[in-house]
Amino acid sequence: MSIIIALSLIFEFLFFLFYDLVRNRAKTTRHLVIRAAAGLTGALLVVLELARPGPVEIRYLVLDVTAVAEILLLYPCSFEKPSFSFSAVFLIELGVIISFFFSMFVPEGRLFFRSERIFFSYMIILVIFSSFFTTVAVKRFNGIRLFFRNWAVWHNLEDYSRFIYSLIFMGLGIYSLCAIMLPGDAGEVMTYSGIIMFMGLFAVLYLRDMTGRTYVLNEGTERKVKEIIKGNLRTSFIDKAEEDKKMNNLYSRVMLYMTEKKPFLDPDFHMEDMAEDLYSNKLYLSKTINILSGRNFRQFVNYYRVQYAVSLFKKDPRLKVSEAASMSGFNSTVSFNMAFKVNMGKTPSEWLQEHSLGRIG
């Protein structure tokens, strides 16, 4: 039975890795490297278990899948830089591999533990897990500006989902550890059930990290949240019955005007210009934009400028950030970077790197 579980683990690890590489073959980023590290590390550990003299022990397979699940759990949220997660993943990989070879040379029970490898592996997992999330929490709460950005709601959803998965991970870890230490058939049954649950957790975590979803909310709800935060101005919310029809009509004209005329490409474009072109009162126009878009005039215009810049980057990956800023109607690269970060959740450089759209000047 343990051989079947081992082969199933190898299949799962390599399946998700292969699917990820095929799906993102043109987007080699550190995020992809972290996911690939999880799949490769898991497959390597299981292969080492199979190559080890003697029968394959299910309790060691539990340790392997626990370590791999932790790698995915430490995957950075969208607002976090991947370098810190990358370092933590490296430590996990190094720790569990050292623990494996340590168990090859130290007889079980030598250090007065039932299994030295189980003890040291779980200690490594616990220390890195605790250190990582403590550091992340400190950084999160020291960066007070994060709480006031447009994307703060989505960032909090990511945090909450990671917290939920962390609780599940810890619960499964305690369950599996108790099962490993429990003698007899009861312990064996619990161990097998624990590893199956960990395999399910691995699958969910890998899909979460690969797709950017939380899998806590349904896909439709997540999409609506992102549309609202992103300032997706082409939504059906303006058709709600409680909104004033006159205001709805004006807002529809505003969107058509912005889309077709692209007045935002002029750095000197102001509210007065829009009001004059649309034959509207400036105050009423400002109120309409504030209510139906949830943004003031400058934020509203910058949204269109950022979306235009994104289209420029997609057409010409070699376009410099400063050039895109100027072509999109921004007066300076600084203001462009700030607006891009607000609307896209990342700086232009980070966005380009993530989407692998060439070098940045």
Number of C-alpha atoms within 10 A of each C-alpha: 9 15 15 9 18 22 15 15 23 19 14 19 26 18 13 20 20 15 11 19 17 10 11 14 11 11 15 14 14 16 20 19 14 24 25 21 20 27 28 16 23 26 23 16 24 24 15 15 21 18 11 12 9 8 11 19 14 20 20 18 23 23 23 24 25 26 25 27 24 23 30 26 23 23 25 20 16 15 15 15 14 18 13 15 23 19 12 19 25 13 16 22 19 14 18 23 17 15 19 21 12 14 15 13 8 13 11 14 10 10 10 8 11 12 17 19 22 20 13 18 22 19 13 18 20 15 11 19 19 12 12 16 14 12 11 17 13 10 12 15 11 10 10 10 10 16 14 9 15 18 22 17 16 19 19 14 17 21 15 14 18 21 14 13 18 17 12 15 20 16 12 19 21 13 15 25 21 14 21 24 15 14 10 9 9 11 17 17 12 18 24 21 16 23 24 17 16 22 22 13 21 26 16 17 24 24 18 19 21 17 11 12 18 22 15 15 12 10 12 8 10 16 13 13 16 14 14 16 20 17 21 14 19 11 13 7 13 20 12 10 8 7 13 12 13 10 18 18 13 17 20 15 13 18 16 12 15 16 12 8 10 17 19 22 20 15 15 11 14 14 15 15 13 20 17 11 11 15 10 14 13 16 11 13 21 18 17 23 20 15 14 16 21 16 17 14 18 12 17 17 20 23 23 24 27 25 15 20 24 20 13 17 19 15 11 13 17 14 18 16 19 17 14 23 24 17 17 24 24 24 14 12 15 12 13 25 19 15 22 24 19 22 22 19 22 19 17 25 17 14 16 19 17 16 16 14 19 15 12 15 10
